[in-house]
Amino acid sequence: MVNVLAISESDDFKYDPSNLLDALIKILCIKNDAALSRVLEVAPPVISKIRHKNLPIGPNLLIRMHEESGLSIREIRALMGDRRKKF
């Protein structure tokens, strides 16, 4: 399991949803973005748009990622580089 919380908030870590998507693929033991879209029950273009930073990860998808991966919301947000204290 990835220890995401070990990354300190002072680290120079930029928003990059690709890190999150790659981690989910590894954690769920699937092969690619198409398989990830099936697991998360979204259309494949949604994953592509998220990976290319054309679409933010919405709350419904964030919760779906949590349900499928077992990662906490905090861990998921850390994987994509979101370090905000308030939303």
Rosetta constraint file for C-alpha pairs under 8 A:
AtomPair CA 1 CA 27 HARMONIC 7.30 0.50
AtomPair CA 4 CA 75 HARMONIC 5.67 0.50
AtomPair CA 4 CA 78 HARMONIC 6.45 0.50
AtomPair CA 4 CA 79 HARMONIC 6.61 0.50
AtomPair CA 5 CA 75 HARMONIC 6.47 0.50
AtomPair CA 5 CA 78 HARMONIC 7.25 0.50
AtomPair CA 7 CA 11 HARMONIC 6.95 0.50
AtomPair CA 9 CA 83 HARMONIC 6.59 0.50
AtomPair CA 13 CA 81 HARMONIC 5.77 0.50
AtomPair CA 14 CA 81 HARMONIC 5.35 0.50
AtomPair CA 14 CA 82 HARMONIC 7.72 0.50
AtomPair CA 15 CA 80 HARMONIC 5.63 0.50
AtomPair CA 15 CA 81 HARMONIC 4.33 0.50
AtomPair CA 15 CA 82 HARMONIC 6.00 0.50
AtomPair CA 16 CA 20 HARMONIC 7.53 0.50
AtomPair CA 16 CA 51 HARMONIC 7.98 0.50
AtomPair CA 16 CA 53 HARMONIC 7.75 0.50
AtomPair CA 16 CA 80 HARMONIC 5.12 0.50
AtomPair CA 16 CA 81 HARMONIC 6.05 0.50
AtomPair CA 17 CA 21 HARMONIC 6.30 0.50
AtomPair CA 17 CA 50 HARMONIC 6.58 0.50
AtomPair CA 17 CA 51 HARMONIC 5.79 0.50
AtomPair CA 17 CA 53 HARMONIC 7.18 0.50
AtomPair CA 17 CA 79 HARMONIC 7.64 0.50
AtomPair CA 17 CA 80 HARMONIC 4.65 0.50
AtomPair CA 17 CA 81 HARMONIC 7.58 0.50
AtomPair CA 18 CA 22 HARMONIC 5.96 0.50
AtomPair CA 18 CA 50 HARMONIC 7.76 0.50
AtomPair CA 18 CA 51 HARMONIC 5.06 0.50
AtomPair CA 18 CA 52 HARMONIC 7.81 0.50
AtomPair CA 18 CA 80 HARMONIC 7.21 0.50
AtomPair CA 19 CA 23 HARMONIC 6.12 0.50
AtomPair CA 19 CA 79 HARMONIC 6.07 0.50
AtomPair CA 19 CA 80 HARMONIC 5.82 0.50
AtomPair CA 20 CA 24 HARMONIC 6.16 0.50
AtomPair CA 20 CA 76 HARMONIC 6.78 0.50
AtomPair CA 20 CA 79 HARMONIC 4.96 0.50
AtomPair CA 20 CA 80 HARMONIC 5.02 0.50
AtomPair CA 21 CA 25 HARMONIC 6.23 0.50
AtomPair CA 21 CA 33 HARMONIC 7.90 0.50
AtomPair CA 21 CA 51 HARMONIC 7.37 0.50
AtomPair CA 22 CA 26 HARMONIC 6.31 0.50
AtomPair CA 23 CA 27 HARMONIC 6.02 0.50
AtomPair CA 23 CA 79 HARMONIC 7.72 0.50
AtomPair CA 24 CA 28 HARMONIC 5.84 0.50
AtomPair CA 24 CA 36 HARMONIC 7.84 0.50
AtomPair CA 24 CA 65 HARMONIC 7.92 0.50
AtomPair CA 24 CA 69 HARMONIC 6.83 0.50
AtomPair CA 25 CA 29 HARMONIC 5.95 0.50
AtomPair CA 25 CA 30 HARMONIC 5.30 0.50
AtomPair CA 25 CA 31 HARMONIC 6.64 0.50
AtomPair CA 25 CA 32 HARMONIC 6.65 0.50
AtomPair CA 25 CA 33 HARMONIC 7.58 0.50
AtomPair CA 25 CA 36 HARMONIC 6.52 0.50
AtomPair CA 26 CA 30 HARMONIC 6.62 0.50
AtomPair CA 27 CA 69 HARMONIC 6.77 0.50
AtomPair CA 28 CA 68 HARMONIC 7.89 0.50
AtomPair CA 28 CA 69 HARMONIC 6.47 0.50
AtomPair CA 30 CA 35 HARMONIC 6.32 0.50
AtomPair CA 30 CA 36 HARMONIC 7.00 0.50
AtomPair CA 31 CA 35 HARMONIC 6.50 0.50
AtomPair CA 32 CA 36 HARMONIC 6.36 0.50
AtomPair CA 33 CA 37 HARMONIC 6.10 0.50
AtomPair CA 33 CA 44 HARMONIC 7.15 0.50
AtomPair CA 33 CA 47 HARMONIC 6.63 0.50
AtomPair CA 33 CA 48 HARMONIC 7.65 0.50
AtomPair CA 34 CA 38 HARMONIC 6.49 0.50
AtomPair CA 34 CA 44 HARMONIC 5.71 0.50
AtomPair CA 35 CA 39 HARMONIC 6.32 0.50
AtomPair CA 36 CA 40 HARMONIC 6.09 0.50
AtomPair CA 36 CA 47 HARMONIC 7.96 0.50
AtomPair CA 37 CA 41 HARMONIC 5.72 0.50
AtomPair CA 37 CA 42 HARMONIC 5.12 0.50
AtomPair CA 37 CA 43 HARMONIC 6.00 0.50
AtomPair CA 37 CA 44 HARMONIC 5.33 0.50
AtomPair CA 37 CA 46 HARMONIC 7.85 0.50
AtomPair CA 37 CA 47 HARMONIC 6.42 0.50
AtomPair CA 38 CA 42 HARMONIC 6.44 0.50
AtomPair CA 38 CA 43 HARMONIC 7.58 0.50
AtomPair CA 38 CA 44 HARMONIC 7.85 0.50
AtomPair CA 39 CA 68 HARMONIC 7.62 0.50
AtomPair CA 40 CA 61 HARMONIC 7.49 0.50
AtomPair CA 40 CA 64 HARMONIC 6.27 0.50
AtomPair CA 40 CA 65 HARMONIC 6.73 0.50
AtomPair CA 40 CA 68 HARMONIC 7.41 0.50
AtomPair CA 42 CA 46 HARMONIC 6.59 0.50
AtomPair CA 42 CA 47 HARMONIC 7.71 0.50
AtomPair CA 43 CA 47 HARMONIC 7.32 0.50
AtomPair CA 44 CA 48 HARMONIC 6.53 0.50
AtomPair CA 45 CA 49 HARMONIC 6.00 0.50
AtomPair CA 46 CA 50 HARMONIC 6.18 0.50
AtomPair CA 46 CA 55 HARMONIC 7.52 0.50
AtomPair CA 47 CA 51 HARMONIC 6.08 0.50
AtomPair CA 48 CA 52 HARMONIC 6.23 0.50
AtomPair CA 49 CA 53 HARMONIC 6.11 0.50
AtomPair CA 49 CA 54 HARMONIC 4.92 0.50
AtomPair CA 49 CA 55 HARMONIC 5.31 0.50
AtomPair CA 50 CA 54 HARMONIC 5.86 0.50
AtomPair CA 50 CA 55 HARMONIC 4.83 0.50
AtomPair CA 50 CA 56 HARMONIC 6.02 0.50
AtomPair CA 50 CA 57 HARMONIC 6.72 0.50
AtomPair CA 57 CA 61 HARMONIC 6.29 0.50
AtomPair CA 57 CA 62 HARMONIC 6.40 0.50
AtomPair CA 58 CA 62 HARMONIC 6.12 0.50
AtomPair CA 59 CA 63 HARMONIC 6.18 0.50
AtomPair CA 60 CA 64 HARMONIC 6.22 0.50
AtomPair CA 61 CA 65 HARMONIC 6.08 0.50
AtomPair CA 62 CA 66 HARMONIC 6.33 0.50
AtomPair CA 62 CA 73 HARMONIC 7.30 0.50
AtomPair CA 62 CA 76 HARMONIC 7.74 0.50
AtomPair CA 63 CA 67 HARMONIC 6.20 0.50
AtomPair CA 63 CA 73 HARMONIC 7.46 0.50
AtomPair CA 64 CA 68 HARMONIC 6.20 0.50
AtomPair CA 65 CA 69 HARMONIC 5.89 0.50
AtomPair CA 65 CA 70 HARMONIC 7.95 0.50
AtomPair CA 65 CA 71 HARMONIC 7.83 0.50
AtomPair CA 65 CA 76 HARMONIC 7.91 0.50
AtomPair CA 66 CA 70 HARMONIC 5.40 0.50
AtomPair CA 66 CA 71 HARMONIC 5.33 0.50
AtomPair CA 66 CA 72 HARMONIC 6.04 0.50
AtomPair CA 66 CA 73 HARMONIC 6.25 0.50
AtomPair CA 66 CA 76 HARMONIC 7.40 0.50
AtomPair CA 67 CA 71 HARMONIC 7.79 0.50
AtomPair CA 71 CA 75 HARMONIC 5.99 0.50
AtomPair CA 71 CA 76 HARMONIC 6.39 0.50
AtomPair CA 72 CA 76 HARMONIC 6.29 0.50
AtomPair CA 73 CA 77 HARMONIC 6.10 0.50
AtomPair CA 74 CA 78 HARMONIC 6.10 0.50
AtomPair CA 75 CA 79 HARMONIC 6.18 0.50
AtomPair CA 76 CA 80 HARMONIC 6.63 0.50
AtomPair CA 77 CA 81 HARMONIC 6.32 0.50
AtomPair CA 77 CA 82 HARMONIC 5.17 0.50
AtomPair CA 77 CA 83 HARMONIC 7.37 0.50
AtomPair CA 78 CA 82 HARMONIC 5.51 0.50
AtomPair CA 78 CA 83 HARMONIC 6.52 0.50
